[in-house]
Every structure is written in C-alpha cells, then in structure tokens.
Amino acid sequence: MKNPLDSLWGTIISGLVLTVILYFVVKSLLG
Amino acid sequence: MDYVPALARWIHFLAGVMWIGLLYYFNFVQVPALKAATADGTGAGITKHVAPRALLYFRWAAVVTWLAGATLLSDKFVDAFTFRHGMAGIGMGAWLGTIMLFNVWVLIWPNQQKILGLKPATDEEKNKARRVAFLASRTNTMLSIPMLFFMAGGWSHRAIFGL
C-alpha cells in the first residue's frame, strides 16, 4: 500500500480524517 | 497581570504563523520546486541560500510558539495536557503542537543538516535522512490540520463544536 503522506492530497485527507477521529476522542474525554 | 496572557497570545500567533507558514512553504512549494530544479540542475540555489534560512526561522519559531502557548495556558497547563476540567479540546491542540515541536527538533532539523551538508554524511546516510525528514515534515503538515482545529475552536468556540 502506498504511503498517503507521499502525496499532498493524501496528507491533507489524512489530516481531515484525523481531525474527525480526534474530535470524537475529545468529545468522549469531556463526557 | 492581564497583559501577560494578552502578549503571550499575540506572540503565540506571530510565531505560529511563521512556523506553520514555513512548514506549508516546505511542503507545498520547496519540495516540488526542488524536484523540478534538481532535474534541470538549478537546485543548488535553493539548498544553499533558501533552505538554511527558512529552517533557521522555522525551528526557532516552533520553540517560541510552544513557549508562548505554555505561558498562555499558565495555571491550566497541567489540566490541558491531562485533558481535565474541560480542557480536553485545547489540550489535544497542545499535545499535537508538542509532537510537532518534537518532530522539528528531533527528526527534521538533524536530518536536514545531513541533507544540506551542514553535518558530514555518506550518500547512503543522506538518502535515509531525506526520507525521514520528508516523512516527518509531511506528518507535521497532516497534524497541523487537527492541531489548528483544536487551537482555533477548541477553547474560544468550544461551545459551537460541543467540546
């Protein structure tokens, strides 16, 4: 599998996906 | 002393713009430009005159950003980093910024010194350094997206995002 960080679009999309994941992590931490 | 957090916020933004601005410059401009310049033999100008200056401001802006951010958190510093007392949003931003600072000083800068010839390295070591520095820089670009979300909205607009 290709590393998404090798392309700029892969990097941006990974960042957006990570934002959504971390948003729910933070929401659950806040109860 | 209310002027301390006010000045810290101002400095945090100034240094942060320089740090993340140069990070985006590296990823969106310099890396593709260097690829094209290397192909036609004009890359030396970038590696000799541009990259060392950009890296100087980049790595020290990262330090100033972090220190100003820590000053801004003040007595909430521990609460933010331990995600306690409603500080999880800004705490996540602070953790991401801290990981990015680590990447700058531990992965990007030492490897860039080898790539730019500021530190002696064999061709094989330079090739490895190139890959590590590139991936660390791309990782920071990826992390900057959630980092800025939590920095911008995690505290001042936390109610809108339900944080």
N, CA and C atoms of all chains as a GROMACS GRO file, in nm:
protein
  582
    1MET      N    1   0.084  -0.120   0.000
    1MET     CA    2   0.000   0.000   0.000
    1MET      C    3   0.088   0.125   0.000
    2LYS      N    4   0.046   0.224  -0.078
    2LYS     CA    5   0.124   0.348  -0.086
    2LYS      C    6   0.105   0.433   0.040
    3ASN      N    7   0.212   0.496   0.081
    3ASN     CA    8   0.202   0.585   0.199
    3ASN      C    9   0.126   0.713   0.158
    4PRO      N   10   0.014   0.742   0.225
    4PRO     CA   11  -0.063   0.862   0.185
    4PRO      C   12   0.017   0.991   0.200
    5LEU      N   13   0.119   0.990   0.288
    5LEU     CA   14   0.198   1.112   0.311
    5LEU      C   15   0.292   1.142   0.194
    6ASP      N   16   0.304   1.049   0.100
    6ASP     CA   17   0.388   1.075  -0.017
    6ASP      C   18   0.323   1.176  -0.112
    7SER      N   19   0.192   1.194  -0.100
    7SER     CA   20   0.127   1.295  -0.186
    7SER      C   21   0.064   1.404  -0.099
    8LEU      N   22   0.055   1.525  -0.154
    8LEU     CA   23  -0.004   1.636  -0.077
    8LEU      C   24  -0.151   1.613  -0.046
    9TRP      N   25  -0.224   1.561  -0.147
    9TRP     CA   26  -0.366   1.535  -0.124
    9TRP      C   27  -0.385   1.426  -0.019
   10GLY      N   28  -0.300   1.322  -0.023
   10GLY     CA   29  -0.306   1.216   0.077
   10GLY      C   30  -0.281   1.272   0.216
   11THR      N   31  -0.188   1.367   0.226
   11THR     CA   32  -0.156   1.430   0.355
   11THR      C   33  -0.275   1.510   0.406
   12ILE      N   34  -0.336   1.589   0.317
   12ILE     CA   35  -0.450   1.674   0.358
   12ILE      C   36  -0.569   1.588   0.400
   13ILE      N   37  -0.599   1.485   0.318
   13ILE     CA   38  -0.714   1.398   0.351
   13ILE      C   39  -0.688   1.325   0.484
   14SER      N   40  -0.563   1.278   0.504
   14SER     CA   41  -0.528   1.212   0.631
   14SER      C   42  -0.550   1.308   0.747
   15GLY      N   43  -0.512   1.435   0.729
   15GLY     CA   44  -0.529   1.536   0.834
   15GLY      C   45  -0.676   1.559   0.865
   16LEU      N   46  -0.759   1.562   0.762
   16LEU     CA   47  -0.903   1.584   0.784
   16LEU      C   48  -0.966   1.464   0.855
   17VAL      N   49  -0.927   1.343   0.813
   17VAL     CA   50  -0.979   1.220   0.877
   17VAL      C   51  -0.936   1.218   1.024
   18LEU      N   52  -0.810   1.252   1.048
   18LEU     CA   53  -0.758   1.255   1.185
   18LEU      C   54  -0.833   1.358   1.270
   19THR      N   55  -0.870   1.470   1.208
   19THR     CA   56  -0.945   1.574   1.281
   19THR      C   57  -1.079   1.518   1.330
   20VAL      N   58  -1.148   1.443   1.242
   20VAL     CA   59  -1.278   1.385   1.279
   20VAL      C   60  -1.260   1.284   1.392
   21ILE      N   61  -1.157   1.198   1.378
   21ILE     CA   62  -1.133   1.095   1.481
   21ILE      C   63  -1.102   1.162   1.617
   22LEU      N   64  -1.011   1.259   1.615
   22LEU     CA   65  -0.972   1.324   1.741
   22LEU      C   66  -1.086   1.407   1.800
   23TYR      N   67  -1.174   1.459   1.714
   23TYR     CA   68  -1.291   1.533   1.762
   23TYR      C   69  -1.376   1.442   1.851
   24PHE      N   70  -1.400   1.319   1.805
   24PHE     CA   71  -1.481   1.227   1.884
   24PHE      C   72  -1.406   1.178   2.007
   25VAL      N   73  -1.274   1.166   1.997
   25VAL     CA   74  -1.192   1.130   2.114
   25VAL      C   75  -1.208   1.238   2.222
   26VAL      N   76  -1.194   1.364   2.180
   26VAL     CA   77  -1.205   1.475   2.276
   26VAL      C   78  -1.346   1.482   2.334
   27LYS      N   79  -1.447   1.462   2.250
   27LYS     CA   80  -1.586   1.465   2.298
   27LYS      C   81  -1.609   1.359   2.404
   28SER      N   82  -1.552   1.239   2.380
   28SER     CA   83  -1.571   1.132   2.479
   28SER      C   84  -1.491   1.163   2.606
   29LEU      N   85  -1.377   1.229   2.593
   29LEU     CA   86  -1.298   1.266   2.712
   29LEU      C   87  -1.373   1.368   2.797
   30LEU      N   88  -1.452   1.453   2.730
   30LEU     CA   89  -1.526   1.555   2.803
   30LEU      C   90  -1.656   1.498   2.861
   31GLY      N   91  -1.687   1.374   2.826
   31GLY     CA   92  -1.806   1.307   2.880
   31GLY      C   93  -1.930   1.365   2.818
   32MET      N   94  -0.175   3.992   3.642
   32MET     CA   95  -0.123   4.077   3.534
   32MET      C   96  -0.184   4.035   3.402
   33ASP      N   97  -0.288   4.107   3.359
   33ASP     CA   98  -0.362   4.069   3.240
   33ASP      C   99  -0.283   4.085   3.111
   34TYR      N  100  -0.179   4.171   3.114
   34TYR     CA  101  -0.104   4.193   2.990
   34TYR      C  102  -0.016   4.074   2.953
   35VAL      N  103   0.016   3.987   3.050
   35VAL     CA  104   0.100   3.870   3.018
   35VAL      C  105   0.028   3.773   2.923
   36PRO      N  106  -0.096   3.727   2.956
   36PRO     CA  107  -0.166   3.641   2.859
   36PRO      C  108  -0.195   3.710   2.726
   37ALA      N  109  -0.222   3.841   2.731
   37ALA     CA  110  -0.250   3.915   2.606
   37ALA      C  111  -0.127   3.917   2.516
   38LEU      N  112  -0.011   3.945   2.576
   38LEU     CA  113   0.114   3.944   2.498
   38LEU      C  114   0.149   3.803   2.453
   39ALA      N  115   0.126   3.704   2.542
   39ALA     CA  116   0.157   3.564   2.508
   39ALA      C  117   0.073   3.519   2.389
   40ARG      N  118  -0.056   3.558   2.386
   40ARG     CA  119  -0.144   3.520   2.275
   40ARG      C  120  -0.094   3.581   2.143
   41TRP      N  121  -0.056   3.710   2.151
   41TRP     CA  122  -0.006   3.782   2.032
   41TRP      C  123   0.122   3.712   1.980
   42ILE      N  124   0.216   3.684   2.070
   42ILE     CA  125   0.342   3.620   2.030
   42ILE      C  126   0.316   3.478   1.980
   43HIS      N  127   0.222   3.406   2.046
   43HIS     CA  128   0.186   3.270   2.004
   43HIS      C  129   0.137   3.271   1.859
   44PHE      N  130   0.053   3.370   1.824
   44PHE     CA  131   0.001   3.380   1.688
   44PHE      C  132   0.111   3.418   1.589
   45LEU      N  133   0.192   3.520   1.625
   45LEU     CA  134   0.300   3.566   1.536
   45LEU      C  135   0.396   3.451   1.503
   46ALA      N  136   0.446   3.387   1.608
   46ALA     CA  137   0.543   3.278   1.589
   46ALA      C  138   0.476   3.158   1.520
   47GLY      N  139   0.349   3.133   1.556
   47GLY     CA  140   0.277   3.020   1.496
   47GLY      C  141   0.257   3.038   1.347
   48VAL      N  142   0.228   3.162   1.306
   48VAL     CA  143   0.213   3.191   1.163
   48VAL      C  144   0.345   3.164   1.091
   49MET      N  145   0.455   3.208   1.152
   49MET     CA  146   0.585   3.186   1.089
   49MET      C  147   0.618   3.036   1.081
   50TRP      N  148   0.593   2.963   1.191
   50TRP     CA  149   0.625   2.820   1.196
   50TRP      C  150   0.541   2.742   1.093
   51ILE      N  151   0.410   2.754   1.103
   51ILE     CA  152   0.324   2.674   1.015
   51ILE      C  153   0.331   2.729   0.871
   52GLY      N  154   0.352   2.860   0.857
   52GLY     CA  155   0.369   2.917   0.722
   52GLY      C  156   0.491   2.857   0.653
   53LEU      N  157   0.601   2.848   0.726
   53LEU     CA  158   0.722   2.788   0.666
   53LEU      C  159   0.704   2.638   0.644
   54LEU      N  160   0.630   2.571   0.734
   54LEU     CA  161   0.601   2.428   0.714
   54LEU      C  162   0.526   2.407   0.583
   55TYR      N  163   0.424   2.492   0.559
   55TYR     CA  164   0.348   2.482   0.434
   55TYR      C  165   0.434   2.521   0.314
   56TYR      N  166   0.523   2.621   0.335
   56TYR     CA  167   0.616   2.658   0.227
   56TYR      C  168   0.701   2.536   0.188
   57PHE      N  169   0.756   2.466   0.287
   57PHE     CA  170   0.839   2.349   0.257
   57PHE      C  171   0.760   2.245   0.178
   58ASN      N  172   0.638   2.215   0.229
   58ASN     CA  173   0.561   2.105   0.171
   58ASN      C  174   0.492   2.138   0.039
   59PHE      N  175   0.439   2.262   0.031
   59PHE     CA  176   0.363   2.297  -0.090
   59PHE      C  177   0.450   2.361  -0.198
   60VAL      N  178   0.565   2.422  -0.159
   60VAL     CA  179   0.646   2.496  -0.256
   60VAL      C  180   0.786   2.436  -0.275
   61GLN      N  181   0.862   2.429  -0.163
   61GLN     CA  182   1.004   2.395  -0.180
   61GLN      C  183   1.028   2.252  -0.229
   62VAL      N  184   0.956   2.154  -0.170
   62VAL     CA  185   0.980   2.014  -0.210
   62VAL      C  186   0.952   1.993  -0.359
   63PRO      N  187   0.833   2.035  -0.410
   63PRO     CA  188   0.812   2.019  -0.555
   63PRO      C  189   0.906   2.106  -0.639
   64ALA      N  190   0.940   2.227  -0.589
   64ALA     CA  191   1.030   2.315  -0.665
   64ALA      C  192   1.170   2.253  -0.674
   65LEU      N  193   1.215   2.194  -0.564
   65LEU     CA  194   1.348   2.134  -0.561
   65LEU      C  195   1.357   2.014  -0.655
   66LYS      N  196   1.245   1.941  -0.662
   66LYS     CA  197   1.240   1.826  -0.753
   66LYS      C  198   1.260   1.873  -0.898
   67ALA      N  199   1.187   1.980  -0.934
   67ALA     CA  200   1.199   2.035  -1.070
   67ALA      C  201   1.336   2.098  -1.091
   68ALA      N  202   1.387   2.169  -0.988
   68ALA     CA  203   1.517   2.237  -1.001
   68ALA      C  204   1.632   2.137  -1.011
   69THR      N  205   1.621   2.026  -0.938
   69THR     CA  206   1.725   1.924  -0.945
   69THR      C  207   1.731   1.863  -1.085
   70ALA      N  208   1.613   1.847  -1.145
   70ALA     CA  209   1.606   1.789  -1.279
   70ALA      C  210   1.677   1.876  -1.384
   71ASP      N  211   1.672   2.010  -1.367
   71ASP     CA  212   1.741   2.095  -1.466
   71ASP      C  213   1.870   2.157  -1.410
   72GLY      N  214   1.918   2.102  -1.297
   72GLY     CA  215   2.048   2.143  -1.244
   72GLY      C  216   2.054   2.280  -1.179
   73THR      N  217   1.938   2.330  -1.133
   73THR     CA  218   1.938   2.463  -1.070
   73THR      C  219   1.899   2.457  -0.922
   74GLY      N  220   1.910   2.338  -0.863
   74GLY     CA  221   1.866   2.320  -0.724
   74GLY      C  222   1.961   2.378  -0.620
   75ALA      N  223   2.087   2.402  -0.658
   75ALA     CA  224   2.188   2.447  -0.560
   75ALA      C  225   2.150   2.578  -0.492
   76GLY      N  226   2.089   2.668  -0.568
   76GLY     CA  227   2.050   2.797  -0.511
   76GLY      C  228   1.952   2.780  -0.394
   77ILE      N  229   1.859   2.687  -0.412
   77ILE     CA  230   1.759   2.663  -0.306
   77ILE      C  231   1.827   2.600  -0.184
   78THR      N  232   1.906   2.495  -0.206
   78THR     CA  233   1.966   2.423  -0.092
   78THR      C  234   2.072   2.507  -0.022
   79LYS      N  235   2.141   2.594  -0.098
   79LYS     CA  236   2.248   2.674  -0.037
   79LYS      C  237   2.196   2.803   0.027
   80HIS      N  238   2.105   2.871  -0.039
   80HIS     CA  239   2.066   3.004   0.010
   80HIS      C  240   1.927   3.012   0.073
   81VAL      N  241   1.834   2.931   0.026
   81VAL     CA  242   1.696   2.945   0.076
   81VAL      C  243   1.669   2.852   0.195
   82ALA      N  244   1.695   2.722   0.175
   82ALA     CA  245   1.659   2.623   0.278
   82ALA      C  246   1.722   2.650   0.416
   83PRO      N  247   1.852   2.682   0.425
   83PRO     CA  248   1.909   2.706   0.559
   83PRO      C  249   1.842   2.823   0.632
   84ARG      N  250   1.810   2.930   0.558
   84ARG     CA  251   1.744   3.046   0.620
   84ARG      C  252   1.602   3.009   0.664
   85ALA      N  253   1.532   2.941   0.576
   85ALA     CA  254   1.394   2.901   0.608
   85ALA      C  255   1.394   2.809   0.731
   86LEU      N  256   1.489   2.717   0.738
   86LEU     CA  257   1.496   2.624   0.851
   86LEU      C  258   1.531   2.695   0.982
   87LEU      N  259   1.613   2.800   0.973
   87LEU     CA  260   1.650   2.876   1.092
   87LEU      C  261   1.525   2.938   1.157
   88TYR      N  262   1.446   3.009   1.076
   88TYR     CA  263   1.323   3.072   1.128
   88TYR      C  264   1.220   2.966   1.168
   89PHE      N  265   1.213   2.859   1.089
   89PHE     CA  266   1.118   2.750   1.112
   89PHE      C  267   1.137   2.688   1.250
   90ARG      N  268   1.262   2.646   1.281
   90ARG     CA  269   1.282   2.571   1.406
   90ARG      C  270   1.273   2.661   1.530
   91TRP      N  271   1.318   2.787   1.519
   91TRP     CA  272   1.309   2.875   1.636
   91TRP      C  273   1.168   2.930   1.654
   92ALA      N  274   1.095   2.949   1.544
   92ALA     CA  275   0.954   2.990   1.556
   92ALA      C  276   0.875   2.882   1.627
   93ALA      N  277   0.912   2.754   1.604
   93ALA     CA  278   0.844   2.643   1.671
   93ALA      C  279   0.864   2.653   1.822
   94VAL      N  280   0.984   2.684   1.864
   94VAL     CA  281   1.015   2.696   2.008
   94VAL      C  282   0.936   2.812   2.069
   95VAL      N  283   0.940   2.928   2.002
   95VAL     CA  284   0.871   3.047   2.055
   95VAL      C  285   0.720   3.021   2.062
   96THR      N  286   0.665   2.955   1.958
   96THR     CA  287   0.521   2.924   1.957
   96THR      C  288   0.484   2.840   2.079
   97TRP      N  289   0.565   2.736   2.103
   97TRP     CA  290   0.535   2.644   2.215
   97TRP      C  291   0.545   2.717   2.348
   98LEU      N  292   0.653   2.796   2.366
   98LEU     CA  293   0.673   2.866   2.493
   98LEU      C  294   0.562   2.968   2.519
   99ALA      N  295   0.522   3.041   2.413
   99ALA     CA  296   0.414   3.139   2.428
   99ALA      C  297   0.282   3.067   2.458
  100GLY      N  298   0.262   2.950   2.397
  100GLY     CA  299   0.141   2.870   2.422
  100GLY      C  300   0.138   2.821   2.566
  101ALA      N  301   0.254   2.777   2.616
  101ALA     CA  302   0.263   2.729   2.755
  101ALA      C  303   0.236   2.845   2.851
  102THR      N  304   0.287   2.963   2.818
  102THR     CA  305   0.262   3.083   2.901
  102THR      C  306   0.114   3.116   2.902
  103LEU      N  307   0.052   3.101   2.787
  103LEU     CA  308  -0.090   3.129   2.773
  103LEU      C  309  -0.175   3.032   2.856
  104LEU      N  310  -0.134   2.905   2.859
  104LEU     CA  311  -0.209   2.806   2.939
  104LEU      C  312  -0.193   2.834   3.088
  105SER      N  313  -0.074   2.885   3.122
  105SER     CA  314  -0.048   2.928   3.260
  105SER      C  315  -0.082   2.819   3.363
  106ASP      N  316  -0.170   2.851   3.458
  106ASP     CA  317  -0.202   2.752   3.563
  106ASP      C  318  -0.293   2.639   3.513
  107LYS      N  319  -0.337   2.649   3.384
  107LYS     CA  320  -0.420   2.542   3.326
  107LYS      C  321  -0.334   2.444   3.245
  108PHE      N  322  -0.202   2.464   3.249
  108PHE     CA  323  -0.110   2.383   3.168
  108PHE      C  324  -0.130   2.233   3.194
  109VAL      N  325  -0.129   2.193   3.322
  109VAL     CA  326  -0.142   2.051   3.356
  109VAL      C  327  -0.281   2.000   3.320
  110ASP      N  328  -0.384   2.080   3.346
  110ASP     CA  329  -0.522   2.040   3.310
  110ASP      C  330  -0.534   2.015   3.160
  111ALA      N  331  -0.469   2.101   3.079
  111ALA     CA  332  -0.476   2.084   2.934
  111ALA      C  333  -0.407   1.955   2.891
  112PHE      N  334  -0.287   1.933   2.940
  112PHE     CA  335  -0.212   1.814   2.896
  112PHE      C  336  -0.266   1.684   2.955
  113THR      N  337  -0.347   1.693   3.060
  113THR     CA  338  -0.408   1.572   3.116
  113THR      C  339  -0.557   1.564   3.080
  114PHE      N  340  -0.602   1.654   2.993
  114PHE     CA  341  -0.741   1.655   2.943
  114PHE      C  342  -0.844   1.666   3.056
  115ARG      N  343  -0.810   1.742   3.160
  115ARG     CA  344  -0.902   1.751   3.274
  115ARG      C  345  -0.971   1.888   3.282
  116HIS      N  346  -1.078   1.892   3.359
  116HIS     CA  347  -1.151   2.016   3.388
  116HIS      C  348  -1.192   2.092   3.262
  117GLY      N  349  -1.245   2.020   3.163
  117GLY     CA  350  -1.296   2.084   3.041
  117GLY      C  351  -1.190   2.135   2.947
  118MET      N  352  -1.064   2.093   2.968
  118MET     CA  353  -0.954   2.145   2.886
  118MET      C  354  -0.912   2.047   2.777
  119ALA      N  355  -0.995   1.945   2.749
  119ALA     CA  356  -0.954   1.841   2.653
  119ALA      C  357  -0.935   1.896   2.512
  120GLY      N  358  -1.020   1.992   2.471
  120GLY     CA  359  -1.009   2.047   2.334
  120GLY      C  360  -0.877   2.116   2.311
  121ILE      N  361  -0.848   2.216   2.394
  121ILE     CA  362  -0.722   2.289   2.379
  121ILE      C  363  -0.604   2.197   2.416
  122GLY      N  364  -0.630   2.101   2.505
  122GLY     CA  365  -0.525   2.006   2.543
  122GLY      C  366  -0.482   1.920   2.425
  123MET      N  367  -0.582   1.878   2.343
  123MET     CA  368  -0.547   1.799   2.224
  123MET      C  369  -0.462   1.884   2.129
  124GLY      N  370  -0.499   2.012   2.112
  124GLY     CA  371  -0.419   2.102   2.029
  124GLY      C  372  -0.278   2.116   2.085
  125ALA      N  373  -0.268   2.127   2.216
  125ALA     CA  374  -0.137   2.142   2.280
  125ALA      C  375  -0.052   2.017   2.261
  126TRP      N  376  -0.114   1.899   2.273
  126TRP     CA  377  -0.039   1.775   2.251
  126TRP      C  378   0.010   1.764   2.106
  127LEU      N  379  -0.078   1.798   2.012
  127LEU     CA  380  -0.039   1.790   1.870
  127LEU      C  381   0.075   1.887   1.842
  128GLY      N  382   0.067   2.009   1.897
  128GLY     CA  383   0.174   2.107   1.879
  128GLY      C  384   0.305   2.060   1.939
  129THR      N  385   0.294   1.991   2.054
  129THR     CA  386   0.415   1.940   2.120
  129THR      C  387   0.480   1.828   2.038
  130ILE      N  388   0.397   1.740   1.983
  130ILE     CA  389   0.451   1.632   1.897
  130ILE      C  390   0.519   1.695   1.775
  131MET      N  391   0.457   1.801   1.722
  131MET     CA  392   0.516   1.868   1.604
  131MET      C  393   0.649   1.935   1.638
  132LEU      N  394   0.658   1.995   1.757
  132LEU     CA  395   0.785   2.056   1.801
  132LEU      C  396   0.894   1.949   1.812
  133PHE      N  397   0.856   1.832   1.869
  133PHE     CA  398   0.949   1.719   1.880
  133PHE      C  399   0.997   1.679   1.740
  134ASN      N  400   0.904   1.666   1.645
  134ASN     CA  401   0.942   1.629   1.509
  134ASN      C  402   1.040   1.728   1.446
  135VAL      N  403   1.019   1.858   1.473
  135VAL     CA  404   1.107   1.962   1.416
  135VAL      C  405   1.250   1.942   1.465
  136TRP      N  406   1.265   1.930   1.598
  136TRP     CA  407   1.400   1.931   1.656
  136TRP      C  408   1.467   1.794   1.657
  137VAL      N  409   1.389   1.686   1.659
  137VAL     CA  410   1.449   1.553   1.670
  137VAL      C  411   1.457   1.482   1.535
  138LEU      N  412   1.361   1.508   1.446
  138LEU     CA  413   1.361   1.436   1.318
  138LEU      C  414   1.396   1.526   1.199
  139ILE      N  415   1.337   1.644   1.192
  139ILE     CA  416   1.357   1.727   1.072
  139ILE      C  417   1.494   1.796   1.071
  140TRP      N  418   1.524   1.872   1.176
  140TRP     CA  419   1.646   1.953   1.176
  140TRP      C  420   1.775   1.868   1.170
  141PRO      N  421   1.793   1.765   1.254
  141PRO     CA  422   1.918   1.685   1.244
  141PRO      C  423   1.934   1.620   1.106
  142ASN      N  424   1.824   1.575   1.046
  142ASN     CA  425   1.834   1.512   0.914
  142ASN      C  426   1.857   1.616   0.804
  143GLN      N  427   1.797   1.734   0.819
  143GLN     CA  428   1.821   1.841   0.720
  143GLN      C  429   1.968   1.886   0.723
  144GLN      N  430   2.030   1.883   0.840
  144GLN     CA  431   2.172   1.920   0.850
  144GLN      C  432   2.257   1.826   0.764
  145LYS      N  433   2.221   1.697   0.764
  145LYS     CA  434   2.294   1.599   0.680
  145LYS      C  435   2.267   1.626   0.532
  146ILE      N  436   2.139   1.650   0.499
  146ILE     CA  437   2.100   1.670   0.358
  146ILE      C  438   2.168   1.794   0.299
  147LEU      N  439   2.174   1.902   0.379
  147LEU     CA  440   2.229   2.029   0.329
  147LEU      C  441   2.381   2.038   0.342
  148GLY      N  442   2.442   1.933   0.395
  148GLY     CA  443   2.588   1.931   0.406
  148GLY      C  444   2.641   2.012   0.524
  149LEU      N  445   2.553   2.043   0.620
  149LEU     CA  446   2.598   2.116   0.740
  149LEU      C  447   2.662   2.020   0.840
  150LYS      N  448   2.636   1.891   0.820
  150LYS     CA  449   2.691   1.785   0.904
  150LYS      C  450   2.744   1.677   0.809
  151PRO      N  451   2.861   1.619   0.833
  151PRO     CA  452   2.912   1.518   0.741
  151PRO      C  453   2.822   1.394   0.735
  152ALA      N  454   2.800   1.342   0.613
  152ALA     CA  455   2.717   1.222   0.597
  152ALA      C  456   2.751   1.156   0.463
  153THR      N  457   2.745   1.022   0.462
  153THR     CA  458   2.767   0.949   0.336
  153THR      C  459   2.643   0.964   0.249
  154ASP      N  460   2.654   0.923   0.122
  154ASP     CA  461   2.538   0.932   0.032
  154ASP      C  462   2.422   0.849   0.083
  155GLU      N  463   2.458   0.730   0.139
  155GLU     CA  464   2.353   0.642   0.191
  155GLU      C  465   2.282   0.708   0.310
  156GLU      N  466   2.361   0.770   0.398
  156GLU     CA  467   2.304   0.839   0.515
  156GLU      C  468   2.218   0.958   0.470
  157LYS      N  469   2.262   1.026   0.364
  157LYS     CA  470   2.185   1.140   0.312
  157LYS      C  471   2.050   1.094   0.256
  158ASN      N  472   2.053   0.980   0.185
  158ASN     CA  473   1.928   0.929   0.128
  158ASN      C  474   1.828   0.892   0.239
  159LYS      N  475   1.880   0.829   0.344
  159LYS     CA  476   1.794   0.791   0.457
  159LYS      C  477   1.741   0.918   0.526
  160ALA      N  478   1.832   1.014   0.545
  160ALA     CA  479   1.795   1.141   0.611
  160ALA      C  480   1.686   1.213   0.532
  161ARG      N  481   1.697   1.208   0.398
  161ARG     CA  482   1.600   1.272   0.310
  161ARG      C  483   1.459   1.216   0.334
  162ARG      N  484   1.452   1.082   0.343
  162ARG     CA  485   1.323   1.015   0.361
  162ARG      C  486   1.264   1.045   0.500
  163VAL      N  487   1.348   1.038   0.603
  163VAL     CA  488   1.300   1.062   0.740
  163VAL      C  489   1.252   1.207   0.754
  164ALA      N  490   1.332   1.303   0.704
  164ALA     CA  491   1.295   1.445   0.714
  164ALA      C  492   1.167   1.473   0.635
  165PHE      N  493   1.156   1.411   0.518
  165PHE     CA  494   1.036   1.431   0.434
  165PHE      C  495   0.911   1.380   0.506
  166LEU      N  496   0.920   1.257   0.559
  166LEU     CA  497   0.801   1.199   0.625
  166LEU      C  498   0.765   1.274   0.754
  167ALA      N  499   0.867   1.322   0.827
  167ALA     CA  500   0.840   1.398   0.949
  167ALA      C  501   0.773   1.531   0.914
  168SER      N  502   0.818   1.593   0.804
  168SER     CA  503   0.760   1.719   0.760
  168SER      C  504   0.615   1.698   0.713
  169ARG      N  505   0.593   1.589   0.640
  169ARG     CA  506   0.457   1.558   0.593
  169ARG      C  507   0.367   1.522   0.712
  170THR      N  508   0.422   1.452   0.811
  170THR     CA  509   0.346   1.418   0.931
  170THR      C  510   0.302   1.546   1.002
  171ASN      N  511   0.394   1.643   1.012
  171ASN     CA  512   0.359   1.771   1.075
  171ASN      C  513   0.253   1.846   0.996
  172THR      N  514   0.259   1.838   0.863
  172THR     CA  515   0.156   1.903   0.781
  172THR      C  516   0.020   1.838   0.810
  173MET      N  517   0.019   1.704   0.818
  173MET     CA  518  -0.105   1.632   0.848
  173MET      C  519  -0.156   1.671   0.988
  174LEU      N  520  -0.064   1.672   1.088
  174LEU     CA  521  -0.104   1.703   1.226
  174LEU      C  522  -0.148   1.848   1.243
  175SER      N  523  -0.097   1.937   1.155
  175SER     CA  524  -0.134   2.079   1.168
  175SER      C  525  -0.284   2.099   1.145
  176ILE      N  526  -0.347   2.009   1.068
  176ILE     CA  527  -0.491   2.026   1.036
  176ILE      C  528  -0.577   2.008   1.163
  177PRO      N  529  -0.566   1.892   1.235
  177PRO     CA  530  -0.640   1.886   1.361
  177PRO      C  531  -0.585   1.982   1.466
  178MET      N  532  -0.454   2.006   1.467
  178MET     CA  533  -0.396   2.098   1.567
  178MET      C  534  -0.462   2.236   1.557
  179LEU      N  535  -0.475   2.287   1.434
  179LEU     CA  536  -0.534   2.421   1.417
  179LEU      C  537  -0.683   2.420   1.447
  180PHE      N  538  -0.749   2.308   1.422
  180PHE     CA  539  -0.892   2.297   1.457
  180PHE      C  540  -0.908   2.311   1.609
  181PHE      N  541  -0.828   2.236   1.685
  181PHE     CA  542  -0.841   2.240   1.830
  181PHE      C  543  -0.787   2.370   1.889
  182MET      N  544  -0.685   2.428   1.825
  182MET     CA  545  -0.632   2.556   1.873
  182MET      C  546  -0.732   2.668   1.847
  183ALA      N  547  -0.790   2.668   1.727
  183ALA     CA  548  -0.880   2.778   1.689
  183ALA      C  549  -1.017   2.764   1.754
  184GLY      N  550  -1.068   2.642   1.758
  184GLY     CA  551  -1.204   2.624   1.806
  184GLY      C  552  -1.215   2.552   1.938
  185GLY      N  553  -1.106   2.489   1.980
  185GLY     CA  554  -1.109   2.403   2.098
  185GLY      C  555  -1.132   2.479   2.228
  186TRP      N  556  -1.100   2.607   2.228
  186TRP     CA  557  -1.121   2.683   2.350
  186TRP      C  558  -1.222   2.795   2.328
  187SER      N  559  -1.189   2.890   2.238
  187SER     CA  560  -1.275   3.008   2.225
  187SER      C  561  -1.413   2.976   2.168
  188HIS      N  562  -1.424   2.874   2.080
  188HIS     CA  563  -1.552   2.842   2.020
  188HIS      C  564  -1.595   2.700   2.056
  189ARG      N  565  -1.550   2.655   2.173
  189ARG     CA  566  -1.576   2.515   2.208
  189ARG      C  567  -1.724   2.482   2.216
  190ALA      N  568  -1.806   2.580   2.255
  190ALA     CA  569  -1.950   2.552   2.269
  190ALA      C  570  -2.014   2.517   2.135
  191ILE      N  571  -1.969   2.587   2.028
  191ILE     CA  572  -2.024   2.564   1.894
  191ILE      C  573  -1.998   2.420   1.851
  192PHE      N  574  -1.877   2.371   1.884
  192PHE     CA  575  -1.840   2.235   1.843
  192PHE      C  576  -1.879   2.131   1.948
  193GLY      N  577  -1.943   2.175   2.055
  193GLY     CA  578  -1.984   2.082   2.159
  193GLY      C  579  -1.867   2.024   2.235
  194LEU      N  580  -1.759   2.101   2.246
  194LEU     CA  581  -1.640   2.049   2.315
  194LEU      C  582  -1.630   2.105   2.458
   0.00000   0.00000   0.00000
